[in-house]
């Protein structure tokens, strides 16, 4: 198959959600074209925490070794309002996006999925896909594909559906934006298996050490307070300094930070015609609770039968209700966690109590990370 021969399914976005959907559909014998604007491996603004649900999907795709390469989390230290508490939160692993994304794309290729990097894709009003290579010195006329189904997984900043008003974003008020960076060789980095969650009036910042020894910093920040604080680097450096992490503060001040659009948002619709939205392209809710990547991967699995119904002549509409069933309760949990993080003075006494009652703390951690019935030692906020 080449881009000039219409595939059964075009998947736009090769992150965890899109690559998982491509793997599942490729396994089922469909001709799939996976497209992304980026070249790989790539870094992303991401907490890099993978919850148990995502780990299970990786194992089902033959990527269990990748899970074993991750760093198991065992402890979360929450710092806010001048106080810190340590919580026993287990279950998630930290894994760099460069490693995860590349492994999923390779898994898709093994399933005869064609991968097209450095290519822009736009979904037209007629459910066609216009392709334009991003590396051409003189942009040629776009190739136009007519697949039987389109899965859009191009994230918060994706532009594939800009021309489709039925998919318009609804962006929450009082929103925050995301920033992230990777640093290395820092003297006060958290130990492997330890997650730091630092809260502040300007936002919150998660810090974790990855499998390759680099330190991942991912923050959700208040736009105006960040501007008044001198920008993302200065704001995150101040939050780290206030927590007594001078080495990390210096590294944050000197690092190059990547940003995201406003975080909390939803689509007017996540399915119409022959188009399905999954992952962050279907909506996002603060905060980084260690399950965002797993949500996307689970949606990549769940959407497959709906895509197949469209291949047989059906419409994408039923995915709207299925998507809501999959994620609505989890998003409500995220809103609860976000409220607590936005009000650290009120939340810290509760956190300190959970630190003294580890069994209850583990139970609530499992609920916060999307496991309504977590095992005794499973569950993490990341």
N, C-alpha and C positions, 0 to 999 in steps of 0.2 A: 504494500500500500504506500502511496505517496500523497502529499497534501493535495495534489491535483485530482486524485481519485477519492470521491466522497466516502468517508468512513461511516460506519453505523453511528458512532458517538464521537463528538468532540468534547474533550474536557479542557477547560480554560483555567489554568492555574495548577502548578505542580508541587504545591505544598502538601502537608499531610492529608488534607481532605481530598484534594484532587487526585493525588497519586494513589491513594487508597481506592477511590472509586474506579480509577483506571485499572488497577490490579484486579479488582473483583469482576469488573465487566470483561476484562481480558481473559480471566479464568473461565468465564461462562461462554467463551467462544466468539465474542463480538469484535469487530474491527474498530479499534479505538485509536484516536489521535490525541495525544496529550501536548498541550501548548503552554509556554510560559514566556514572559518578557525577559526573565533573568537568564544569566548563564550560571551554571552550577559547578562546584559547591558555592553557596552564598551564605552570608550572615543575615539574620533577621532580628527585628525587635521582638523578643520573646523571652518569657521566663525560663524556657528550656526544661520545664518539669513535665514529665509524662506520667499521667495517672494510671492506675491498674487497668482501666478499660482499654486504653491505647496500647498498653503492653500486651494484652491478650490478643489484640488485632495483629500486632507485629508478629507474634508467635504463630498465629493462624496463617500468615503470609510467608512463613518460613524464615522469619527474621528474628528468631529467638536469641541468636548470638548477639544481635544489636542491643537487645534489652539487657543482656548480661554485661555488655560493655558500659552501660550507664552506671551512674553513681547512686546507690540506694539512699534515699533520705531517711533519717531517723529522728531528727530534732529540728524544731523551728524555734528560733529566738525572736520574739516580738519586742520591738523597742518603740516607745511612744510616750509623750508627755513626761519626758525625763526619767522614765522607768523601763525596766526590761523584765521579761519573764521567759522561761524556757518551757516549751511544750513538747511532749512525746508524740510526734506525728510521723507515722510510717506508711509506706506503700508506694509512693512515687519514686521515680528515678530522674536524675538530671542527665540530659543528653543533648549535645550540641546540634543545632539545626543543620549545620553543614553536613554532619554525619547522617542524621535522620533523613533529610530530604534526598540526599544522594542515594541512600540505600533503598528508599521507596521507589525512586525513579528507576533504579536498576532492576528492582523486583518487577516493575511494570514492563520493562523491556523484555525480561525473561518470559513474560506472558504475551509476547508479540505485539505489545503496544508501541506505536511509533511515537517518539518524543521529538518535539520541535522547540528548542530554546531560542531565546533572543528574537521572539516573534510576537507582535501585537495582534490581538484578536478582538473583533467587534461583532456583537450580535445584532443583526438587522431586524427591522420590523417584520420581515417575512421569515424569521427563524433561520436565516443563513448566517454564515460566519465569514467575515472578511479578514484575511490575513495580510500582514505587512511585515517583512523582515526588518529588524531594527539596525542591522549592521551594514545594510547596503548604502554605498556612498550616494547613489541617486535612487530614491525610493521608487520601485516599479509599481505599476497598477496592482492593487491587492488581488490575491487569489480569493475566489469566493467558493466556499464549500456549502453543500446542501446535505448535512447529516440528518439522520432520522431523529436524533436527540442531542441536546447540548447540556452539559453540566458546567456551571460557572462556579469556580472555586478560586477566584482571583483576589480574595482578601478585602480588607477595609478600603484600600486605596485603588482597587481595580476599576477599570473604565469600560469593561466589556459591555455593560448594560446601560451606559449613559444615555443612549438614544431610545430607551424603552421606558416610558413613563409609568407603566404598571409595576416596574421594579424600583421606583424612586425610593431613596433613603428617607427614613424618619429619624432625625438625630435628636437625642435627648438634650434638654436644657441643663445648664450648670455642668457641662461635660468636662472630661479630662482627655488629654492626649497622651500617647505612649512614647517613650524614648528608651533606647537601649544601647549598650556597648559591651565590648569584651576587653578585658585587660589581663595582663599576666605579670608574673614576677612581683607581686604585691606582698608586703611583709605581714599585713594583718588580714589576709584573706580568710574566709571561713574554712574550717576543715572540711574534708570530703564527707558528705552525708548531712551537713548542717546547712539549713536555710535561714538567712536573716531576712526579717520583714521589718522595715523601718518606716514608721508613720510620722507624718508632719502635716501642718496646716497647708503646705504647698502640694502635698500628695503623699505617695508611698513608694518605697523602693525595695525591691527584692534582690538579694545577693546570694549566689550559689556558685560553688566550684564544679566545673564540668569534668568529663572523663579524661580530657587531655590536659588538665591542670589550669586552663584558663578560668577566669572568674567572669561570670555573666552578671550584668547589672541591668535590670529592667524596671522602669518606673512608670507610674501614671500620675501626671502632674496637672495642677490647676493652671490654665493658660495665663491669667492675669498675674497671679502670684509668682509664676515662673518668670514672666517678663520683668516684674519689679525686682526679682532676685538675681537678675543678670543673665538669664537664659538657662537651658537645661543642664549644661555642665556645671555652672556655678551653683545652681539650686541643689543638684544631687550631691555635689561636693560638700555643701553646707550640711545637708541631712546626714551624710556619713561622718563629717567632723563632729556634729552634735552627739552622735552615738559613740564617739571616742575612737573612731577608725581613721586615724590620720593618714596612714599609708593608702588606704582605699580612696580617701578624699583627694589626695594629691593625684592619684591615677585618674580619678573621675574628672578632675578639673582639666587634665591634659588630654583626655581621650576624645575621639571623634564619635559623636552620638548620632544615631539614626532616629528618625521620628515617624509617627503614624498620624493619620487624621484623628478626629474626635472618636473616642472609643465606643461609648454606649449608643447603639443605633439598631434600627430594624428596617426591613424592607416592607413596602406596601404589600408585596406578594413575594413568595420565594419560588413560585412555579406558575407558568402560564405558557400556552402553546406547546412547544416542545422543549422548553427551557426549565432547568432545575438549578436552584442555588443551594450550595452547601458550604460548611465551614464559616469563616468570618464573612464571606460574601453573602451569607444568609442572615447576618446580624451578629452583634457582639454586646456583651454586658460586662462592665467592670465587676470585679477586679481580676488580676492574674491569679486565679485560684488553683492552678495546677491541673486543670481539666480542659482548657481550651483546645489543645491539640487533640486530646482524646475525643472531645465532642465532634471535631471535624472528621476524625477517622471513623467514628461510629456513624456519622451521617453518610460518609462515603460508602459504607457497607449497606446502610439502610435504604439508600436511594436506589440501589441496583434493581430491585424488582419493579419499581415505579418507572425507571428508565426502560426496562424491558417491555412493560405494558405499552409505552409510547412507541417502541420499535414495532409493535404489533398493530399500530394504528390508533392507540389511545391518546389521551391528552395528559399533560403534566399536572393539571390542577389538583388531583388527590394528594400530591406531595405537600401542599400547604398544610393540611390537617395533620398528616403524619409527622411533618417537621415540628409542628407545635407540640404534639404529644411527646416527641423525643426530647425536647429541650425546655419546655415551659417551666417545669418544676425546678430544673437546674438553674435556670436564669433567675428565678425568684430567690434561690439560695445565694446566688452571686450578689443580688441586690442587698440582701441582708448583710453579707460579709462586707460589701462596699460601705454600707451605712456605718458599720462598726469601725472600719478603717478611717472614715472621714471624721469620726468623733473619738479620737484616741483616749481622751481624758475619761470618758464614760466607759469605754470598752476595756481599758487596761485592768481595772479591778476584776472584771470577769475573766480576762485572760490569766491573771495571777491565780485566781481560784482554780481554773482548769489545770494550771501547772501543779497544783497541790493534789488534784484529783485525777490522776492520769487515765484511769479507766473511762471516766466520763469524758475527759478531754479527747481521747482516741475516738470515742463514739461520735462526738460532735464533729471532730475533724473529718471522719468518714462521710457524715452527712454534708458537710461543707464542700467536700470534693466530689459529690455526686453519687455516693454509695449509701443508699438508704438503709442497707443492712450490712455494714462493713464487718469483716472478720475482726477478731479481738485486737490484732496488731496491725490493721490496715487502715490507711486514710492519711491524706496529707493536704496541707494548704501550701501551695507553691507559687 
